[in-house]
Amino acid sequence: MAPLAKSNITIRDYPSGLNIITFSVDPISYDPFSVAKRGSSHKVLSGREVHQDFGVQEADFIISMQSELTEYAVTQDIFTKYRTVGGQFELRDWFVNKFVVVFALGQEGFKPVPIRGSCTSFEFNLTFRVIDVLQWFSVPF
């Protein structure tokens, strides 16, 4: 994996902004844009369709990421945040997005898998549920 240039992803405690974890390699995949519009479309008795569009809500965002961790201490730091009961975190990315997130509940929000032949490197999947969008493409959401 190539090191990040001007782009980076950080996870920090919210609202204090302390205990910052910075990812040191480009993610294999990073998807902060998985969000479905709320609404429905259904036929009514006349045969027409009625469309209800309620837009995009912060609570519908899911952020997923896959990458490699080459620093054992970073894996430990993420696992510490993952174990924090009720922990909320601020996730920042190179698109100048800022999200308040929690690790996905009811599923594996952090899944590190040791890389064969290494005692300190891991491949991992991270999944977050968004609580609030603080900034979207550098402007308030």
Secondary structure, DSSP 8 states (H G I E B T S, - for coil): --B-SS---EEEETTT--S-EE--B--SEEEEEE---EEEEEE-TTS-EEEEEEE--GGG-EEEEEEEE--HHHHHHHHHHHHSTT--EEEE-TTS-EEEEEE-TTS-SEEEEE-TT-SS-EEEEEEEEEEEEEEBTTB--
